[in-house]
């Protein structure tokens, strides 16, 4: 359903999207994750035709976005990162406006709007102005507008940023139901690693490039046996000793615990050395054990490997 080949987009000297290749099938949820400025929003805007690439091609449902832009856009539902609907209009008026812009007749958009609002849980608020909605309700209205034309492709740009955990959960349940019922293809950019784990496939993006793709499980498996969890006191001491160990590649804080990424095959020796070093400094280890890698561990490792590669090249 979604095909992009060798996409490039620059703004001056900044290569926002740099040689990106992407394929997403029907009924697939593809997650884009990466730091701020990685190029995720620019990529989504290229896919939906808001921006034109400097080089490369985009096809949606087999239709070329350059030569068949109007037909291809009929397949798209797009939810921008910032709320972009009319706050002076009610929920139903917003839906009606965007439905008619899409060319839907009244006998189609009216029942469709009620169906969507029931689906997203806003049917009891149809006469409330958009400006009076909570953050979570605004995101649900944005999703409803994106769905009004029955899209086959749904592009979501950080749709749950700034909303509460319960609303995030509700929003993702809606997306999962859409994919299961209608086989919609979804690309969602997200800064949340727990949301990334819900996707069927992930692309880690940085500096305009997709560094790695795979299922959440496959990506986590890349660090199997290389992540240790360390708890103890005093925290500054055990963090310093961990960072000084020759077998430790990285130390990250996760609340009151540390995640240590160690070199392949060195977990046992690192544990032995750290136990001895911390005890010699009168520190206390409450727990030091290998754990299954989390998406945060994979993400940090990818970014550091990319940056280290550039440092060596320089």
C-alpha positions in Angstrom: 0.0 0.0 0.0 2.9 2.4 0.8 6.0 2.4 -1.3 8.9 5.0 -1.2 12.1 4.7 -3.1 15.3 6.7 -2.6 13.5 9.7 -1.1 15.5 12.9 -0.7 14.3 16.2 0.7 16.6 19.1 1.7 16.1 22.5 3.3 19.2 24.5 2.4 22.1 22.4 3.7 20.0 20.3 5.9 19.2 16.8 4.5 15.9 16.2 6.3 15.2 13.0 4.4 18.2 11.3 2.9 17.8 8.2 0.6 14.8 6.6 2.5 13.3 3.4 1.2 10.1 2.2 2.7 7.4 -0.4 2.1 4.2 -1.0 4.2 1.6 -3.6 3.4 -2.1 -3.6 3.9 -3.1 -4.2 7.5 0.3 -3.3 8.9 1.2 -0.8 11.6 4.7 0.6 10.9 6.3 2.7 13.6 8.7 5.6 13.0 10.9 6.3 16.0 13.8 8.7 16.4 15.0 11.8 18.1 13.6 15.3 17.4 14.9 16.5 14.1 15.4 13.0 12.7 13.1 13.7 9.7 10.0 11.8 10.7 7.5 14.6 10.1 9.2 15.5 6.8 8.9 11.9 5.7 5.2 11.7 6.5 4.6 15.0 4.6 6.4 13.6 1.6 4.3 10.4 1.7 1.0 12.3 1.8 2.0 14.8 -0.9 2.2 17.9 1.3 5.9 18.2 0.3 7.5 17.3 -3.0 10.7 15.3 -2.9 13.9 16.6 -4.4 14.5 13.1 -5.6 12.8 9.7 -5.4 9.3 8.4 -5.8 6.2 7.7 -3.6 3.4 5.3 -4.5 0.2 4.7 -2.5 -1.9 1.8 -3.6 0.2 1.6 -6.7 -0.6 5.2 -7.7 2.3 7.5 -8.3 2.1 10.6 -5.9 3.7 12.8 -8.6 1.5 11.8 -11.6 -1.7 10.7 -9.8 -1.6 12.9 -6.8 -5.4 13.6 -6.6 -6.3 9.9 -6.9 -3.6 8.9 -4.4 -4.6 11.5 -1.8 -8.1 9.9 -1.8 -6.5 6.9 0.0 -5.0 9.0 2.8 -6.0 10.0 6.2 -3.5 12.3 7.9 -3.3 13.4 11.5 -0.8 16.2 12.0 1.4 16.6 15.1 -0.4 19.7 16.2 -4.1 20.2 16.4 -5.1 21.8 13.1 -8.9 21.8 13.1 -11.2 24.8 13.5 -11.7 25.5 17.1 -14.7 27.8 16.6 -16.6 24.9 14.9 -18.3 22.1 16.7 -17.2 18.5 16.4 -19.9 17.8 13.8 -19.2 21.0 11.9 -15.5 20.1 11.6 -16.4 16.7 10.3 -18.9 18.1 7.8 -16.4 20.7 6.5 -13.6 18.2 5.9 -16.0 15.6 4.5 -17.4 18.1 1.9 -13.9 19.2 1.1 -13.2 15.6 0.3 -16.2 15.6 -2.0 -18.5 13.4 0.1 -22.2 14.0 -0.4 -24.5 14.6 2.6 -26.1 11.2 2.3 -22.7 9.7 2.8 -20.9 11.9 5.2 -23.7 12.3 7.7 -24.1 8.6 8.6 -20.3 8.1 8.3 -19.7 10.9 10.8 -22.0 9.4 13.4 -20.4 6.0 12.8 -16.9 7.5 13.3 -17.8 9.5 16.4 -19.3 6.5 18.0 -16.1 4.6 17.2 -13.8 7.2 18.8 -16.2 7.9 21.7 -17.3 11.4 20.9 -20.9 10.8 19.8 -22.2 12.6 23.0 -20.2 15.7 22.3 -21.1 16.5 18.7 -22.3 20.1 19.4 -19.3 21.0 21.5 -16.8 23.4 20.0 -13.4 22.0 19.2 -11.7 24.7 21.2 -13.5 23.5 24.3 -12.2 19.9 24.1 -9.5 18.4 26.2 -6.2 17.4 24.6 -7.2 13.7 24.3 -10.6 14.6 22.8 -8.9 16.8 20.3 -6.7 14.0 19.2 -9.8 11.7 18.8 -11.5 14.4 16.8 -8.4 14.6 14.6 -8.5 10.9 14.1 -12.3 11.0 13.2 -11.6 13.7 10.6 -8.7 11.6 9.2 -11.1 8.6 8.9 -14.1 10.4 7.4 -13.2 9.5 3.8 -12.6 5.8 4.6 -8.8 5.9 3.9 -6.7 2.9 3.1 -3.6 4.6 4.4 -3.4 6.4 7.8 -0.4 8.6 8.6 -0.2 9.7 12.2 2.5 12.2 13.4 3.1 11.7 17.1 -0.7 11.4 17.7 -0.5 10.9 21.5 2.1 13.5 22.5 0.9 15.5 25.5 -2.1 13.4 26.4 -2.6 11.3 29.5 -1.7 7.6 29.7 -5.4 6.5 29.7 -6.1 8.5 26.5 -3.0 7.1 24.9 -4.2 3.6 25.7 -7.7 4.3 24.3 -6.2 5.9 21.1 -4.1 2.8 20.4 -7.0 0.5 21.0 -8.8 2.5 18.3 -5.9 2.1 15.9 -5.6 -1.6 16.5 -9.3 -2.1 15.9 -9.1 -0.2 12.6 -6.3 -2.3 11.3 -8.0 -5.5 12.4 -11.4 -4.6 10.9 -10.5 -2.6 7.8 -6.9 -3.7 7.0 -5.8 -0.1 6.9 -2.1 0.5 6.5 -0.8 2.8 9.3 2.5 4.7 9.7 2.8 6.3 13.1 5.7 8.4 14.4 6.0 8.2 18.2 8.5 9.2 20.9 7.2 6.6 23.3 8.9 3.2 23.2 6.0 1.4 24.8 3.9 2.6 21.8 6.7 1.5 19.4 6.4 -2.0 20.9 2.8 -2.1 19.7 3.8 -1.8 16.1 4.2 -4.7 13.8 7.4 -3.3 12.3 9.7 -0.4 13.3 12.0 1.9 11.5 14.6 3.8 13.6 15.3 7.2 12.0 18.1 9.6 12.6 19.5 12.5 10.6 17.2 11.8 7.7 18.0 8.1 7.3 16.2 4.9 8.5 19.1 3.2 10.3 17.4 -0.2 10.9 14.0 -1.9 10.4 12.5 -4.9 12.0 9.8 -6.2 14.3 10.1 -5.1 18.0 11.1 -8.6 19.0 13.8 -8.9 16.3 15.3 -5.5 17.3 15.3 -6.3 21.0 17.1 -9.6 20.2 20.0 -7.7 18.7 21.1 -6.9 22.3 20.3 -10.3 23.9 22.8 -11.0 26.7 24.2 -7.4 26.6 21.9 -5.6 29.1 22.4 -5.7 32.9 20.2 -4.1 35.5 22.0 -2.7 38.5 20.4 -1.4 41.8 22.3 -0.2 44.8 23.6 2.7 46.9 24.9 5.3 46.7 23.7 5.8 43.1 26.4 8.2 42.0 29.1 5.7 43.1 27.7 2.7 41.4 27.0 4.7 38.3 30.6 6.0 38.2 32.1 2.5 38.7 29.9 1.0 36.0 31.0 3.7 33.5 34.7 3.0 34.3 34.4 -0.7 33.6 36.1 -1.6 30.3 33.4 -4.1 29.4 30.6 -1.5 29.7 29.6 0.4 26.6 26.9 2.6 28.1 25.1 3.4 31.4 21.6 4.8 31.4 19.3 5.8 34.3 15.9 4.2 34.6 14.4 5.7 37.7 16.5 4.3 40.6 18.1 1.6 38.6 20.8 1.5 36.0 20.8 -0.3 32.6 24.3 -1.3 31.6 25.0 -2.2 27.9 28.0 -4.5 27.9 30.2 -5.8 25.2 29.1 -9.1 23.6 30.1 -12.1 25.8 31.2 -10.0 28.7 28.2 -9.9 31.0 29.5 -12.4 33.5 33.0 -10.8 33.8 31.5 -7.3 34.1 29.2 -8.5 36.9 32.2 -10.0 38.8 34.4 -6.9 38.4 31.6 -4.5 39.3 30.7 -6.4 42.4 34.3 -6.3 43.6 34.9 -2.6 42.6 31.7 -1.3 44.3 32.3 -3.2 47.5 35.8 -1.9 47.7 34.3 1.6 47.6 31.9 0.7 50.4 29.0 0.7 48.1 26.0 -1.7 48.2 24.6 -3.8 45.4 21.0 -4.7 45.9 20.7 -6.4 42.5 22.9 -7.0 39.5 21.5 -9.3 36.8 21.0 -9.8 33.1 17.6 -8.6 31.8 15.8 -8.8 28.5 16.6 -5.6 26.4 13.9 -2.9 26.2 13.2 -0.8 23.2 14.9 2.2 24.9 18.1 0.1 25.1 18.0 -0.7 21.4 17.2 2.9 20.5 20.1 4.4 22.5 22.5 1.8 21.2 21.6 2.6 17.6 22.0 6.3 18.1 25.3 5.9 19.8 26.6 3.5 17.1 25.6 6.0 14.4 27.3 8.9 16.2 30.4 6.9 17.0 30.7 6.0 13.3 30.6 9.6 12.3 33.1 10.6 15.0 35.5 7.9 13.6 35.0 9.1 10.1 35.7 12.7 11.1 
